[in-house]
Amino acid sequence: MPLFLYAFIHPDTVLAEDQKEVIHNWEVASLNTMENKFPVDSLQKKKQGFK
């Protein structure tokens, strides 16, 4: 269930500060992994010269 729908059904749901920190740390680690694995220009189409 998407977080928005869960929060809509359970309006008193609130993340504790340590839970927010865990999510933040996971996000930072995931972004770092992606940055290291995939170079910034990896999604750019390579220019092809005329043959």
ABEGO torsion letter per residue (X at the ends): XBAAAAAAABAABBBBAAAAAAAAAAAAAAAAAAAAABBAAAABBBBBBBX
